């Protein structure tokens, strides 16, 4: 019987008693599989992975080889988003929120179960529970995300009590660098606490003034105007920088540099 090569369409002569077997096309060298008693006609094998294909198929479902273009098709997957929470560390927020939340819960339980707390205590309990959500769920999240074309974007999301207040998306190509600035200010216990301790003891107050009262406050901006991080944790700021520089070519510079 005569067959036609599915690769180069050259006519082939195959013995009728071949049954199921494989022949090579003398024109292109492609392997053509012959099925016995050909109700299905002629099948063919994929030149890339040798998987059996239907005679009229043009695409191998096993490896994605396209017989028309003679190349293997690949599926491009969108890279996953990556993010860093730029704010107070999660552990610190969790500890503070737990202390405040437990206090509020204790007041509410004491009122509901034992009725030993007055109206002011109930209000205070509700305020503390609200403070729990405020402390734990208020932070800024910086995300690098890729669109369908593979282009990376920087997304900044401000959350309050886990509610998204504001979200902005920025094209890294529109900015020249990431800028870092820092300054020392009286943070720790603040001016009031420092002055109070000065009255208690000059030595203790002086030590607090020199060590605990002065802290560094870092600010990281995208370009000159988009604030990505502002706080005392240098490691958190560095994490944001590493996140962005992993997918972009933005350099890092001091805010006073040109």
Residue pairs with C-beta under 8 A, 6 or more apart in sequence:
1 13
1 14
1 15
1 16
2 11
2 12
2 13
2 14
3 11
3 12
3 13
3 14
3 32
3 34
3 42
4 10
4 11
4 12
4 42
5 11
5 12
5 25
5 27
5 28
5 30
5 32
6 30
6 32
6 42
6 44
6 55
6 67
7 25
7 28
7 30
7 44
7 47
7 67
8 25
8 27
8 28
8 30
10 25
10 26
10 27
10 28
12 23
12 25
12 26
12 32
14 23
14 34
18 34
19 34
19 36
20 33
20 34
20 35
20 36
21 33
21 34
22 31
22 32
22 33
22 34
22 45
23 31
23 32
23 34
24 30
24 31
24 32
25 31
25 32
30 44
30 47
31 44
31 45
31 47
31 50
32 42
32 44
32 45
33 42
33 43
33 44
33 45
33 52
34 42
34 43
35 41
35 42
35 43
40 55
41 55
42 55
43 52
43 53
43 54
43 55
44 52
44 53
44 54
44 55
44 57
45 51
45 52
45 53
46 52
46 53
46 60
46 62
46 63
46 65
47 65
47 67
48 60
48 63
48 65
48 72
49 60
49 62
49 63
49 65
51 60
51 61
51 62
51 63
53 60
57 67
58 66
58 67
58 68
59 65
59 66
59 67
59 73
60 67
63 72
64 72
64 73
64 74
64 75
65 71
65 72
65 73
66 72
66 73
76 150
78 146
78 147
78 148
78 150
79 146
79 150
81 143
81 144
81 145
81 146
82 143
82 144
82 243
82 246
82 247
83 141
83 142
83 143
83 144
83 243
84 141
84 142
84 236
84 239
84 240
84 243
85 139
85 140
85 141
85 142
86 139
86 140
86 141
86 142
86 220
86 228
86 229
86 231
86 236
86 237
86 239
86 240
87 93
87 138
87 139
87 140
87 231
87 236
88 139
88 231
88 233
89 233
89 236
93 135
93 136
93 139
94 136
96 135
97 131
97 132
97 133
97 135
97 136
98 132
100 128
100 131
100 132
100 135
101 128
101 129
101 131
101 132
103 125
103 128
104 124
104 125
104 126
104 127
104 128
104 129
104 130
104 131
104 132
105 125
105 128
105 129
106 125
107 117
107 121
107 122
107 124
107 125
107 128
108 117
108 122
108 125
108 126
108 129
110 116
110 117
110 121
111 117
111 121
111 122
111 125
117 125
130 161
133 161
133 162
134 160
134 161
136 162
137 159
137 160
137 161
137 162
137 163
138 159
138 160
138 161
139 159
140 156
140 157
140 158
140 159
140 228
140 229
141 156
141 157
141 159
142 154
142 155
142 156
142 157
142 228
142 229
142 240
142 243
142 244
143 154
143 155
143 156
143 157
144 152
144 153
144 154
144 155
144 243
144 244
144 246
144 247
144 248
145 152
145 153
145 155
146 152
146 153
146 247
147 153
152 172
152 247
152 248
153 169
153 170
153 171
153 172
154 169
154 170
154 171
154 172
154 222
154 228
154 244
154 248
155 167
155 168
155 169
155 170
156 167
156 168
156 169
156 170
156 226
156 228
157 164
157 166
157 167
158 164
158 165
158 166
158 167
159 165
168 226
170 222
170 226
172 222
172 244
172 248
172 249
172 250
174 223
175 222
175 223
175 226
175 250
176 223
176 250
176 251
177 223
177 250
177 251
177 252
177 253
178 220
178 221
178 222
178 228
178 241
178 244
178 245
178 250
178 251
178 252
178 253
179 220
179 221
179 223
179 224
179 252
179 253
179 254
179 255
179 257
180 218
180 219
180 220
180 237
180 252
180 253
180 254
180 255
181 218
181 219
181 221
181 254
181 255
181 256
182 216
182 217
182 218
182 219
183 216
183 217
184 214
184 215
184 216
184 217
185 214
185 215
185 217
186 194
186 213
186 214
186 215
187 213
187 214
187 215
187 217
187 232
188 194
188 208
188 212
188 213
188 214
188 215
189 197
189 208
189 212
189 213
190 213
191 213
193 208
193 213
194 205
194 208
194 209
194 213
195 205
197 204
197 205
197 208
198 205
198 206
198 209
199 205
215 232
216 232
216 234
217 230
217 231
217 232
218 229
218 230
218 231
218 232
218 233
218 234
218 237
219 227
219 229
219 230
219 255
220 227
220 228
220 229
220 230
220 237
220 240
220 241
221 227
221 228
221 255
222 228
222 244
222 250
228 240
229 236
229 237
229 240
231 237
241 252
244 250
245 252
